Amino acid sequence: MADETPRTDADKIGGFLVAIGAMKTWQVEDVVIAQRTGDTRIFGEIAIAMGYIDETAFQLYLKSRVSTPAPCGTRRAGR
């Protein structure tokens, strides 16, 4: 049976950063653990603070979100 756990924002940004070689899977897991144990910062802020990525990698992810069209039948915020 397939895992039907919904993807979180951490899954999305973490997967992106792993795919472009900016982070390793274990680093993504470290950030997620920090969030699950009470760190309220967003994924990118934690990853930067831990020294796993720099601001450039985080901005690359944000730009990819803006340039990716929304799936059919959905609307992006602000439109």
N, C-alpha and C positions, 0 to 999 in steps of 0.2 A: 504494500500500500504506500502511496506517495505521501511525503510529508506535506501537510496542508497548513503549516504554520504561516501566518501572514508575514510578508517581508516588512521589516522595520526600516526607518530611515538609516539606521546604522548598517543594515544589510546592504542597502543601496549604495551609500557612500563608500563603505568598506569594500564591497565588491568592485566598485569602480576603481578605487585606489590600488587594489591588488592587481586588477587587470592592466593598469598602466604602469605597474612596477614601482609605484610610490610607497607601497606598504606590503608587508608580509602578512599572511593569514594570522599568525600568532600575535602580531601587533594589533590587528583588528580585534581579535579576541580580548586582548588586554584592555582596549578602550571600552568594549562592551561590558566587561567585568566591572570596570570603574563606574560606568553608568548604572549598572544593576546594583552596585553596592553604595549608591547614594550620590555620586557626582552628578550634579544637575546641569553641567555644561553640555553644549552640543558636541557631537562626535568630533568635528574638526578642531574645536578649541582644545579638547582633551588630547587628541593626537599631536597637535602642535606643541602643547605643554610637555608631553612625554618625549618630544624630540623625534617622533616617528615621521612626521611630514613637516614641510614648511608652508608658509602662506601661499606660495605659488601653486602647490599641488591642490590645496583647498580651493583656491580661486578657479583652477582648471575644472574641478568638479562642479562648482557653482555655474560656470559658463556652460558646461555640458547640459545642465538642467534647463537653462534658458533656451538653448538652441535645439533641444529635443522637442519635437511636436507632441502635443497631448494626444493620447489615443482617441480614436473616433468615439463620439458620444460623451466626451468629458470636456470639462472646461478648466483652464488654468486660473488660479487666483488672480484677481486684478483685471479680468477681462469681462 
